[in-house]
Amino acid sequence: MLSDIGFILGTTLMYATPLIYAALGAAISENSGVVNLGLEGMMYMGAFIGATVGYYLGNPWIAFLAAGAVGALVACLHGIACISFNADHVVSGIAINFFSIGFALFLCRIFFDGATMSLSLNFDQKMPRPFNGAFEPNSFGDLVFNQYATVYLAFILVLIVWYLLYKTRIGLRIRSVGEHPKAADTLGINVSRVRYLAVILSGVFAGFGGAAMSIAIVSRFSPTLISGHGFIAIAAMIFGKWKPQGAMLACLLFGSAKGFEIFLGASGLEIDLGIFKIGMSSQILAMLPYAVTLVVLVGFVGKAVAPSAVGLQYEKEA
């Protein structure tokens, strides 16, 4: 029983991690007033670059940083469209997703001889586990705490982003341009510059989230690797009321749905009706994280209050 609980908790932490990275990026971007629906595509590019750099260079940390860098580059496109040219944030985000997915697959065919997935990473090319060997194998502590370094880094970044947004001058500026950009402008704050910074940071975090999938949880990039994680991260950010700590807790909730999915699938869940038994299909179990997302959005979105100027264009008066 204890090992089952440990397995669920460990799986929850592992699968919540990519969501935490992307949700932090969403929180920073939307607190500045820019909706970033392109997180899915940025995660996709981050996953591909992370797996590719990790395979060719063999260093997971360089691969992780490269994934964040490519996420920032893609985010720049979103910033140019929404901030410089006042494009609709939603339309730009969807375009970013289509572009990123197609471009990643195109590059994958170039680097991996026409294949749409990368070659698998060796064990030493994946992210390290800081506490590997610290606990007895398959014990409760081993199942829960023997995680990849990306897991612990994600929780550290939650504290850093919280401090950035609520305890620093730049955080105050990010929130001010998201609430009332005109008032911030009159106080001498460069609204465009602050929003560019926030959007680029959101791309960096999304790239980290994609790499956390491809060089930690899974050993390769594949076309179905991200599978809506960017949108789930946005839902988590909304559920968490645009706060990094709230987004983290929501990501843990969604991660627990994935943990239960894997646990129930591995244990072969059956419903005993007396006369006959009904097996739970893998397809139904795979729906669990997305079903939780829908329930949360339907039940809580109306109660969450977004920054006042989120999604609105701002043009500096001459």
C-alpha positions in Angstrom: 0.0 0.0 0.0 2.7 2.4 1.0 4.7 1.6 -2.2 1.5 2.3 -4.3 1.2 5.8 -2.6 4.9 6.4 -3.2 4.5 5.5 -6.9 1.5 7.8 -7.3 3.3 10.7 -5.5 6.5 10.2 -7.5 4.7 10.0 -10.8 2.7 13.1 -9.9 5.9 15.1 -9.2 7.5 13.9 -12.4 4.6 14.7 -14.7 3.6 18.0 -13.0 7.1 19.4 -13.6 6.7 20.3 -17.3 3.4 21.9 -16.5 5.0 23.9 -13.7 7.6 25.4 -16.0 5.0 26.4 -18.7 2.5 27.7 -16.1 5.2 29.9 -14.6 5.8 31.3 -18.1 2.1 31.9 -18.6 1.8 33.7 -15.2 4.7 36.0 -16.1 3.3 36.8 -19.5 -0.3 37.3 -18.5 0.6 39.4 -15.5 2.2 41.8 -18.0 -1.0 41.8 -20.1 0.0 39.5 -22.9 -1.9 36.2 -23.5 0.4 33.5 -24.6 -1.5 30.6 -26.1 1.7 29.8 -28.0 3.1 27.9 -25.0 2.2 24.6 -26.6 4.4 25.4 -29.6 7.2 26.7 -27.5 7.2 23.6 -25.4 7.2 21.6 -28.6 10.3 23.4 -29.9 12.0 23.1 -26.5 11.3 19.4 -26.4 12.9 18.9 -29.9 15.9 21.1 -29.3 16.5 19.6 -25.9 16.4 16.0 -27.3 18.5 16.9 -30.3 21.2 18.9 -28.5 21.3 16.2 -25.8 21.8 13.5 -28.4 24.5 15.2 -30.3 26.4 16.9 -27.5 25.7 14.4 -24.7 25.3 17.2 -22.1 21.8 17.4 -20.6 22.4 20.8 -19.0 23.5 22.4 -22.3 20.4 20.8 -23.9 18.2 22.2 -21.2 19.5 25.7 -21.7 19.3 25.4 -25.4 15.6 24.5 -25.1 15.0 27.6 -23.0 16.9 29.7 -25.6 14.8 28.4 -28.5 11.6 29.0 -26.5 12.8 32.6 -26.1 13.3 33.0 -29.8 9.8 31.7 -30.6 8.4 34.0 -27.9 10.0 36.9 -29.6 7.8 36.2 -32.7 4.8 36.3 -30.4 6.0 39.5 -28.8 6.6 41.2 -32.2 3.1 40.3 -33.4 1.3 41.3 -30.2 3.3 44.1 -28.8 4.9 45.8 -31.8 2.1 45.2 -34.4 -0.9 45.0 -32.0 -2.0 41.6 -33.4 -4.7 39.7 -31.6 -3.0 37.7 -28.9 -5.1 34.5 -29.4 -4.6 34.4 -33.1 -0.9 35.0 -32.8 -0.6 32.2 -30.2 -2.4 29.7 -32.4 -0.2 30.7 -35.3 2.9 30.2 -33.1 1.6 26.7 -32.3 1.1 25.7 -35.9 4.5 27.1 -36.9 6.4 25.5 -34.1 5.0 22.1 -34.5 5.6 22.0 -38.2 9.0 23.5 -38.0 10.1 21.1 -35.3 9.0 18.1 -37.4 10.8 19.6 -40.4 14.0 20.0 -38.5 13.6 16.5 -37.0 13.5 15.0 -40.5 16.8 16.8 -41.3 18.7 15.8 -38.2 17.4 12.2 -37.9 17.4 10.9 -41.5 13.8 11.6 -42.3 12.3 10.3 -39.1 9.6 12.3 -37.2 11.1 11.4 -33.8 14.7 11.7 -32.5 16.9 8.8 -31.5 16.8 7.8 -27.8 19.2 9.3 -25.4 21.5 7.2 -23.4 21.2 7.1 -19.6 24.1 9.5 -19.1 22.6 12.0 -21.7 19.4 12.4 -19.6 19.0 14.8 -16.7 20.7 13.5 -13.5 18.8 12.3 -10.4 20.4 14.1 -7.4 19.2 11.5 -4.9 19.8 8.4 -6.9 21.1 5.7 -4.5 20.2 7.8 -1.4 17.3 5.5 -0.6 16.7 1.8 -0.6 15.5 0.8 -4.2 11.7 0.8 -4.6 11.2 2.1 -1.1 8.7 4.9 -0.4 11.5 7.5 -0.2 13.1 6.2 -3.4 9.7 6.3 -5.3 8.9 9.8 -4.2 12.3 11.6 -4.0 14.5 9.9 -6.6 13.5 12.4 -9.2 15.2 14.1 -12.1 17.0 17.5 -11.3 14.3 19.3 -13.4 11.7 18.5 -10.7 13.7 20.2 -7.9 14.7 23.1 -10.2 11.0 23.7 -11.1 10.1 24.2 -7.4 13.1 26.5 -6.9 11.9 28.5 -9.8 8.4 28.9 -8.3 10.0 30.7 -5.4 12.2 32.8 -7.7 9.3 33.8 -9.9 7.1 34.6 -6.8 9.9 36.8 -5.4 10.4 38.4 -8.8 6.7 39.3 -9.3 5.9 40.4 -5.7 9.2 41.6 -4.1 11.1 43.4 -6.8 10.8 46.6 -8.8 10.7 44.8 -12.1 7.9 42.6 -10.8 5.9 45.6 -9.8 6.4 47.0 -13.3 5.3 43.7 -14.9 2.1 43.7 -12.8 1.4 47.4 -13.3 1.5 47.2 -17.2 -0.8 44.2 -16.9 -3.3 46.1 -14.8 -3.1 49.7 -16.2 -0.6 50.2 -18.9 -1.5 53.9 -19.5 -1.0 54.8 -15.9 2.4 52.9 -15.9 3.3 54.8 -19.1 2.6 58.1 -17.5 5.0 57.2 -14.6 7.8 56.6 -17.2 7.6 52.8 -17.5 8.3 51.5 -21.0 5.3 49.3 -21.4 6.5 47.6 -24.6 9.9 46.8 -23.1 8.4 45.3 -19.9 6.0 43.2 -21.9 8.7 42.0 -24.3 10.7 40.9 -21.2 7.8 39.0 -19.8 6.9 37.3 -23.0 10.5 36.2 -23.6 10.7 34.8 -20.1 7.5 32.9 -20.7 9.2 31.4 -23.8 12.2 30.4 -21.8 10.1 28.6 -19.2 8.0 26.9 -21.9 11.2 25.7 -23.5 12.4 24.3 -20.1 9.0 22.5 -19.8 9.4 20.9 -23.2 13.0 19.8 -22.3 11.8 18.4 -19.0 9.7 16.0 -21.1 12.3 15.0 -23.7 15.5 14.7 -21.7 14.1 13.7 -18.4 10.7 11.9 -18.4 11.1 10.5 -21.9 14.4 9.8 -23.6 13.5 11.3 -27.0 11.3 13.7 -29.0 8.2 12.5 -30.7 5.3 14.2 -32.4 2.9 13.3 -29.6 5.2 14.1 -26.7 3.6 17.4 -25.6 0.0 16.5 -26.4 -1.7 19.6 -25.0 0.5 20.2 -22.0 0.8 23.9 -22.9 -2.9 24.4 -22.8 -3.2 22.4 -19.5 -0.5 24.7 -18.1 -2.6 27.8 -19.1 -5.6 26.2 -17.3 -3.4 25.6 -14.2 -2.3 29.2 -14.3 -5.9 30.4 -14.4 -6.9 28.0 -11.7 -4.0 29.3 -9.6 -5.4 32.9 -10.1 -2.4 34.1 -12.1 0.0 33.5 -9.1 3.1 31.2 -9.4 2.4 29.4 -6.2 -1.3 28.8 -7.2 -0.2 27.6 -10.6 2.2 25.2 -9.0 -0.6 23.7 -6.8 -2.9 23.4 -9.9 -0.1 21.6 -11.8 0.3 19.2 -9.0 -3.4 18.5 -9.3 -3.2 17.8 -13.0 0.0 15.8 -12.4 -1.8 13.6 -9.9 -4.4 12.8 -12.6 -1.6 11.6 -14.8 -0.2 9.7 -11.8 -3.5 7.9 -11.2 -3.8 7.2 -14.9 -0.4 5.4 -15.0 -1.0 3.6 -11.7 -4.5 2.4 -12.7 -3.2 1.3 -16.1 -0.3 -0.6 -14.6 -2.5 -2.3 -12.0 -5.1 -3.3 -14.5 -8.1 -1.8 -12.9 -11.3 -3.8 -13.2 -14.9 -2.9 -12.0 -16.5 -6.0 -10.4 -20.3 -6.0 -11.0 -20.8 -9.4 -9.5 -22.1 -11.2 -12.6 -19.2 -9.9 -14.8 -16.2 -7.6 -14.6 -15.5 -4.5 -16.7 -11.9 -3.7 -17.5 -10.9 0.0 -17.7 -9.5 0.7 -21.1 -6.3 2.6 -21.6 -8.1 5.1 -23.8 -10.4 6.1 -21.0 -7.5 6.3 -18.5 -5.6 8.6 -21.0 -8.6 11.0 -20.9 -8.3 11.5 -17.2 -5.9 14.5 -17.1 -7.9 16.3 -19.8 -11.2 15.6 -18.1 -9.8 17.1 -14.9 -8.7 20.2 -16.9 -12.3 20.6 -18.3 -13.8 20.2 -14.9 -11.5 22.8 -13.4 -12.1 25.3 -16.2 -15.9 24.9 -16.0 -16.0 25.1 -12.2 -13.4 27.7 -11.4 -12.7 30.0 -14.4 -15.6 32.2 -13.7 -14.3 32.9 -10.2 -10.8 33.8 -11.3 -10.1 37.5 -11.9 -7.4 38.2 -14.6 -5.2 41.3 -14.8 -7.3 44.1 -16.1 -5.4 44.7 -19.3 -4.6 41.1 -20.2 -5.2 40.5 -23.9 -5.6 44.2 -24.7 -3.4 46.1 -27.1 -1.7 49.3 -25.9 -0.4 52.1 -28.2 1.6 54.8 -26.7 0.0 58.2 -27.2 2.1 60.7 -29.3 
